[in-house]
Amino acid sequence: MTLRSGLLAIAAIAACAGCNAGRHSRSAFRLPPDGDVDRGKAAFVALGCQNCHEVTGTDLPRPAVPVLLGGATDVRLSDAFLVTSIVNPGYGSSRHRESRMPHYADRMSVRQLTDVVAFLQSSYYVRRQPDIYH
């Protein structure tokens, strides 16, 4: 199954079932729960993502001018955010220009997408917010 047909299937399911069961977001769809971090890391490398991206906390080689992924965030990233960033890079960019990252809608399977998202999710953590009331 191609990513495009898989995304259409996911969209159809989301339209029927609602979007309030997303991972880390009540307003986002959820990928299958069987995403595998190790398979995702392997797919990340097989797709050439490590040529531009450094992923915090991994042993992947560092590119010359890395685009950093992973690490501390203020909020947990949703599956929908990561999927959109992979499938339609540059979406919502305030610069209104084409991203240098290739579009992966026809380049990866739903399995690869699910596993890459699991891999990326494992590299992010929510930084602790300071307790301003004590």
C-alpha positions in Angstrom: 0.0 0.0 0.0 1.4 3.4 -0.9 1.5 6.2 1.5 -1.0 8.2 -0.5 -3.6 5.4 -0.5 -2.9 4.7 3.1 -3.4 8.4 4.0 -6.7 8.4 2.2 -7.8 5.4 4.2 -6.7 7.1 7.4 -8.6 10.2 6.4 -11.8 8.2 5.7 -11.6 6.5 9.1 -11.0 9.8 10.8 -14.0 11.3 9.1 -16.2 8.4 10.3 -14.8 8.0 13.8 -13.9 11.5 14.7 -10.5 12.9 15.4 -10.5 13.0 19.2 -8.4 9.9 19.9 -5.1 11.1 18.5 -1.8 10.4 20.2 -1.0 13.4 22.3 -3.8 15.4 20.9 -7.6 15.3 21.1 -7.9 16.9 17.7 -5.6 14.6 15.7 -5.9 11.2 14.1 -3.9 8.3 15.5 -1.5 6.1 13.5 -1.7 2.3 14.2 -0.3 1.6 17.7 2.2 -0.9 16.5 4.8 1.5 15.3 8.3 0.1 16.0 11.1 2.4 17.0 13.9 0.2 15.6 12.1 -0.3 12.3 11.5 3.4 12.2 15.2 4.1 12.7 16.0 1.7 9.9 13.4 3.3 7.6 14.7 6.8 8.5 18.2 5.7 7.3 16.9 3.8 4.3 14.9 6.8 3.1 18.0 9.0 3.5 16.6 11.2 6.3 19.9 11.1 8.2 21.6 13.0 5.4 19.9 16.2 6.6 18.5 15.4 10.0 20.2 14.8 13.3 18.0 13.1 15.9 18.8 13.9 19.5 19.7 10.9 21.6 20.6 8.5 18.7 23.8 7.1 17.4 23.1 8.2 13.8 25.9 10.1 12.1 25.6 13.8 12.3 25.2 15.6 8.9 27.4 18.6 8.0 24.5 21.1 8.5 21.9 19.2 10.5 18.3 20.0 10.9 17.8 18.9 14.5 14.9 16.6 15.4 14.1 15.3 18.9 14.9 16.7 22.3 12.9 19.0 24.6 9.6 20.4 23.6 7.0 22.5 25.5 4.1 20.2 24.4 3.9 16.6 23.2 3.9 16.4 19.4 0.9 14.7 17.8 1.1 12.0 15.2 -0.7 14.4 12.9 2.0 17.1 13.2 4.8 14.6 12.5 2.9 13.0 9.6 2.2 16.4 8.1 5.8 17.4 8.5 6.9 14.3 6.6 4.3 14.1 3.9 3.9 17.8 3.2 7.1 19.5 4.5 6.9 23.3 4.8 3.1 23.2 5.3 2.1 26.2 7.5 5.6 27.8 7.0 5.4 31.5 7.5 8.0 31.9 4.8 5.6 30.7 2.1 8.3 29.0 0.1 8.9 25.4 -1.0 10.8 23.2 1.5 14.1 21.7 0.5 12.8 18.4 2.0 11.3 16.1 -0.6 7.6 15.1 -0.3 7.3 11.5 0.9 3.6 10.9 -0.1 4.7 8.6 -2.9 8.0 7.5 -1.5 7.2 5.5 1.6 4.7 3.0 2.8 2.2 3.4 5.6 4.2 0.9 7.6 7.4 3.0 7.1 5.5 6.2 8.1 4.1 4.6 11.2 7.5 3.3 12.3 9.3 6.6 11.5 6.8 8.5 13.5 7.3 6.0 16.4 11.0 6.5 16.1 10.7 10.3 16.1 8.1 10.3 19.0 10.7 8.3 21.1 13.3 11.1 20.6 11.2 13.9 22.0 10.4 14.7 25.6 8.3 17.4 27.3 10.5 19.7 29.3 9.3 20.3 32.8 7.5 23.6 33.2 8.6 25.6 36.2 6.2 25.6 39.1 5.4 29.4 39.4 3.0 28.9 42.3 5.4 27.7 45.0 
